[in-house]
Amino acid sequence: MNIFQKIANLFSKKESTSSTVREGVVKFFNRNKKFGFISYNNGKDEVFVHKSDVTGQIRKNDKVTFQVTKTKKGLAAVNVNRIK
């Protein structure tokens, strides 16, 4: 298991999810490593996102909707959907 799989496993252990659907912009996403970051709240906040929590495909600068969940390592985006 490589380091990126270990990171993904840590983030896949979700503890609680906010029911609030937020909008944001993908600031970084590496398709090979299957993770990235979403900026929201007018760029003031950023959350981790893993491919397993994305419906379809996303890439840098895509607008997305998502929910935020608290994991053992911090906040992460779940139920991520690209806005068309």
C-alpha positions as CSV (number, residue, x, y, z in Angstrom):
1,M,0.0,0.0,0.0
2,N,1.5,3.3,-1.0
3,I,1.3,6.6,0.9
4,F,-1.6,7.9,-1.2
5,Q,-3.7,4.8,-0.5
6,K,-3.0,5.2,3.2
7,I,-4.2,8.9,3.0
8,A,-7.3,7.8,1.1
9,N,-8.0,5.1,3.8
10,L,-7.7,7.7,6.6
11,F,-10.1,10.1,4.8
12,S,-12.6,7.3,4.0
13,K,-13.3,6.8,7.7
14,K,-16.0,9.5,7.9
15,E,-17.4,10.5,11.3
16,S,-20.1,13.0,10.6
17,T,-21.4,14.8,7.6
18,S,-23.0,18.2,7.4
19,S,-26.4,18.2,5.6
20,T,-25.5,21.7,4.1
21,V,-24.8,21.5,0.4
22,R,-22.1,24.0,-0.5
23,E,-20.7,25.3,-3.7
24,G,-17.0,25.7,-4.5
25,V,-14.3,25.5,-7.1
26,V,-11.7,22.7,-7.6
27,K,-8.3,24.3,-6.9
28,F,-6.3,21.2,-7.5
29,F,-7.1,17.6,-8.5
30,N,-4.6,14.9,-9.5
31,R,-6.3,12.2,-11.4
32,N,-3.4,9.8,-11.0
33,K,-3.2,10.1,-7.3
34,K,-7.0,10.5,-7.0
35,F,-7.2,13.5,-4.6
36,G,-7.4,17.3,-4.6
37,F,-8.7,20.3,-2.9
38,I,-11.9,22.4,-3.2
39,S,-12.0,26.1,-2.2
40,Y,-15.3,27.5,-0.9
41,N,-16.7,30.4,1.1
42,N,-15.2,33.0,-1.4
43,G,-11.8,31.3,-1.2
44,K,-11.5,31.6,2.5
45,D,-11.8,27.8,3.2
46,E,-10.5,24.7,1.6
47,V,-11.2,21.0,2.0
48,F,-9.6,17.8,0.8
49,V,-11.5,15.7,-1.8
50,H,-10.9,12.0,-2.8
51,K,-12.0,10.5,-6.0
52,S,-14.2,8.0,-4.1
53,D,-16.4,10.9,-3.0
54,V,-16.8,12.3,-6.5
55,T,-19.7,11.5,-8.9
56,G,-18.3,11.6,-12.4
57,Q,-15.0,13.5,-13.1
58,I,-13.7,16.8,-11.8
59,R,-10.7,18.9,-12.8
60,K,-9.1,22.2,-11.8
61,N,-11.4,25.2,-12.0
62,D,-14.6,23.1,-12.1
63,K,-17.5,24.5,-10.1
64,V,-18.9,21.8,-7.8
65,T,-21.5,21.2,-5.1
66,F,-20.5,19.1,-2.0
67,Q,-21.0,18.4,1.6
68,V,-18.4,18.6,4.3
69,T,-17.6,15.8,6.6
70,K,-15.2,15.6,9.6
71,T,-12.6,12.8,9.5
72,K,-9.8,11.8,11.9
73,K,-7.5,14.0,9.8
74,G,-9.7,17.0,9.3
75,L,-12.5,18.2,7.0
76,A,-13.1,16.5,3.6
77,A,-15.7,17.0,0.8
78,V,-18.2,14.2,0.1
79,N,-21.1,13.9,-2.4
80,V,-19.1,16.0,-4.8
81,N,-20.9,16.8,-8.1
82,R,-19.7,19.0,-10.9
83,I,-22.0,21.9,-11.8
84,K,-22.7,22.0,-15.6
